[in-house]
């Protein structure tokens, strides 16, 4: 292969990597519902669900942490029922700030793995850093499974479209609004500007996924 061909191949690979949604800061949920944005029909189809539990979720959302949701569900579902439910329904945890108790709610995470999640904070390299560090202890498939339940906040002023669109419930319209007010000087500006389009509860939910650092 000549030099030009090598350069072309390298450039093509770089474009593919840059465009890949796998670089987004919020883990790709393949079959894991976010209860804050799921429909009632989707919730009702989950294990252990009944009309009363679904109503309690819909009435209580948005939940700003998995701990808050677990506390609510603990009044109607047993620990065994919740353990069976969480592989299918989960609110992603912030890798940089989630307390140990919340990390332990991630399906399959015990004390040892929770320690590894905490050890590499802050995840300045985003999810690629998470894959690298946690990949020292488990297989790539297991890292990918864990990734469905976690996120690293995206920088409001520099995040790519893929990063912003990986936030649950964000579509093209909200992507446009996120970008319209750049650069954000402070988080209060984010609350004020995005509050023009959604209510205060939804602003608080979206704020979980963003940072200015």
C-alpha positions as CSV (number, residue, x, y, z in Angstrom):
1,X,0.0,0.0,0.0
2,X,1.5,3.4,-1.0
3,X,1.7,6.4,1.3
4,X,-1.3,8.1,-0.2
5,X,-3.4,5.0,0.2
6,X,-2.3,4.6,3.8
7,X,-3.1,8.2,4.6
8,X,-6.5,7.8,3.0
9,X,-7.2,4.7,5.0
10,X,-6.1,6.3,8.2
11,X,-8.3,9.4,7.5
12,X,-11.3,7.2,6.8
13,X,-10.8,5.3,10.0
14,X,-10.5,8.5,11.9
15,X,-13.8,9.8,10.4
16,X,-15.6,6.6,11.3
17,X,-14.3,6.7,14.9
18,X,-15.2,10.4,15.3
19,X,-18.7,9.7,14.0
20,X,-19.3,6.5,16.0
21,X,-22.0,6.8,18.7
22,X,-19.9,4.4,20.8
23,X,-17.8,7.5,21.8
24,X,-20.9,9.2,23.3
25,X,-20.6,9.9,27.1
26,X,-23.9,8.2,28.0
27,X,-23.8,4.4,27.7
28,X,-25.8,2.8,24.8
29,X,-28.8,1.2,26.4
30,X,-29.6,-2.0,24.4
31,X,-32.8,-3.2,25.9
32,X,-32.5,-1.2,29.2
33,X,-35.4,1.3,29.6
34,X,-34.9,4.7,31.2
35,X,-38.0,5.0,33.4
36,X,-37.9,8.8,33.2
37,X,-38.7,8.7,29.4
38,X,-40.3,5.2,28.9
39,X,-44.0,5.0,28.0
40,X,-46.5,3.4,30.4
41,X,-46.9,0.5,28.0
42,X,-43.1,-0.1,28.0
43,X,-43.1,0.0,31.8
44,X,-46.1,-2.3,32.2
45,X,-44.3,-5.0,30.1
46,X,-41.4,-5.2,32.6
47,X,-41.0,-8.0,35.1
48,X,-42.8,-7.5,38.4
49,X,-44.8,-4.6,37.1
50,X,-48.5,-3.9,37.8
51,X,-50.7,-0.9,37.2
52,X,-50.1,0.5,40.7
53,X,-46.3,0.4,40.3
54,X,-46.4,1.9,36.9
55,X,-48.6,4.7,38.1
56,X,-46.2,5.4,41.0
57,X,-43.3,5.7,38.6
58,X,-45.1,7.9,36.1
59,X,-46.4,10.2,39.0
60,X,-43.0,10.4,40.6
61,X,-40.8,11.1,37.6
62,X,-38.4,12.5,36.8
63,X,-36.2,10.7,39.2
64,X,-32.8,12.4,39.6
65,X,-31.0,9.3,40.8
66,X,-31.3,5.6,40.8
67,X,-31.4,5.7,44.6
68,X,-34.5,7.8,44.5
69,X,-36.2,5.3,42.2
70,X,-35.1,2.3,44.3
71,X,-36.5,4.0,47.4
72,X,-39.9,4.4,45.7
73,X,-39.9,0.8,44.4
74,X,-38.8,-0.5,47.7
75,X,-42.3,0.3,49.1
76,X,-44.0,-2.1,46.6
77,X,-41.4,-4.5,45.3
78,X,-39.1,-6.9,47.2
79,X,-35.3,-6.8,46.8
80,X,-35.5,-9.9,44.7
81,X,-38.1,-8.3,42.4
82,X,-36.0,-5.2,42.0
83,X,-32.9,-7.2,41.3
84,X,-34.8,-9.0,38.5
85,X,-36.1,-5.6,37.2
86,X,-33.0,-3.5,37.0
87,X,-31.3,-5.3,34.1
88,X,-34.3,-4.1,32.1
89,X,-35.0,-0.7,33.6
90,X,-32.4,1.6,35.1
91,X,-31.5,5.3,35.5
92,X,-27.9,5.7,34.5
93,X,-25.5,6.7,37.3
94,X,-22.9,9.4,37.1
95,X,-19.5,7.6,37.1
96,X,-17.8,10.7,38.7
97,X,-20.2,11.3,41.6
98,X,-22.5,8.3,42.3
99,X,-22.2,7.2,45.9
100,X,-21.3,3.6,46.6
101,X,-24.9,2.6,47.4
102,X,-26.0,3.7,44.0
103,X,-23.1,2.0,42.2
104,X,-24.1,-1.2,43.9
105,X,-27.5,-1.0,42.2
106,X,-25.9,-1.6,38.9
107,X,-26.8,-5.2,37.9
108,X,-23.9,-7.5,38.7
109,X,-21.8,-5.0,40.6
110,X,-20.5,-6.1,44.0
111,X,-18.2,-4.3,46.5
112,X,-15.0,-5.2,44.6
113,X,-16.3,-3.9,41.2
114,X,-17.8,-0.8,42.9
115,X,-14.3,-0.1,44.3
116,X,-12.9,-0.3,40.8
117,X,-15.6,2.1,39.4
118,X,-14.6,4.6,42.1
119,X,-10.8,4.1,41.8
120,X,-10.4,5.8,38.5
121,X,-12.5,9.0,39.2
122,X,-12.8,11.5,37.7
123,X,-13.3,9.9,34.3
124,X,-11.8,12.8,32.3
125,X,-11.5,10.6,29.3
126,X,-15.2,9.8,29.3
127,X,-16.5,6.3,28.5
128,X,-13.4,5.3,26.5
129,X,-11.4,5.7,29.8
130,X,-14.1,3.6,31.6
131,X,-13.7,0.9,29.0
132,X,-10.0,0.9,29.3
133,X,-9.8,0.8,33.1
134,X,-12.6,-1.6,33.9
135,X,-11.4,-3.7,31.0
136,X,-8.5,-4.6,33.2
137,X,-10.8,-6.7,35.4
138,X,-13.6,-8.1,33.2
139,X,-14.2,-9.0,29.6
140,X,-15.1,-6.5,26.9
141,X,-18.6,-8.0,26.8
142,X,-19.0,-7.3,30.5
143,X,-17.6,-3.8,30.2
144,X,-20.2,-3.2,27.5
145,X,-22.9,-4.5,29.8
146,X,-21.9,-2.3,32.6
147,X,-21.8,0.7,30.2
148,X,-25.5,0.4,29.7
149,X,-26.0,1.7,33.3
150,X,-23.5,4.6,33.5
151,X,-22.6,8.0,32.1
152,X,-20.0,10.7,32.2
153,X,-21.5,14.3,32.0
154,X,-21.0,16.0,28.6
155,X,-19.4,19.4,28.4
156,X,-22.1,21.8,27.3
157,X,-19.7,24.0,25.3
158,X,-17.7,21.3,23.5
159,X,-19.9,18.2,23.3
160,X,-20.4,16.6,19.9
161,X,-23.9,16.1,18.5
162,X,-23.5,12.3,19.3
163,X,-22.7,13.1,22.9
164,X,-25.7,15.3,23.4
165,X,-28.1,13.0,21.5
166,X,-27.0,10.1,23.8
167,X,-28.8,11.9,26.7
168,X,-32.1,10.0,27.3
169,X,-35.0,11.9,25.8
170,X,-32.9,14.3,23.8
171,X,-33.8,14.5,20.1
172,X,-32.9,16.8,17.2
173,X,-35.0,19.7,18.5
174,X,-33.5,19.7,21.9
175,X,-30.0,19.2,20.4
176,X,-30.5,22.5,18.5
177,X,-31.6,24.3,21.7
178,X,-28.6,23.0,23.7
179,X,-26.2,24.3,21.0
180,X,-28.0,27.6,20.3
181,X,-26.9,29.2,23.6
182,X,-23.2,28.3,23.4
183,X,-21.0,29.3,25.1
184,X,-22.6,28.7,28.4
185,X,-21.0,30.9,31.1
186,X,-22.6,29.0,34.0
187,X,-25.1,26.3,34.8
188,X,-27.7,29.0,35.7
189,X,-27.7,30.1,32.1
190,X,-28.4,26.5,31.0
191,X,-31.4,26.3,33.4
192,X,-32.7,29.6,32.2
193,X,-32.4,29.0,28.5
194,X,-33.5,25.4,28.4
195,X,-36.3,26.3,30.8
196,X,-37.9,28.2,27.9
197,X,-38.7,24.8,26.3
198,X,-39.3,22.4,29.1
199,X,-40.5,22.6,32.7
200,X,-38.2,22.9,35.7
201,X,-38.3,19.2,36.5
202,X,-37.2,18.3,33.0
203,X,-34.4,20.9,33.2
204,X,-33.2,19.2,36.4
205,X,-33.3,15.8,34.7
206,X,-31.3,17.0,31.7
207,X,-28.8,18.9,34.0
208,X,-27.7,15.5,35.5
209,X,-26.0,14.7,32.2
210,X,-24.1,18.0,31.6
211,X,-21.2,19.9,32.9
212,X,-19.1,23.0,32.1
213,X,-15.8,21.5,33.3
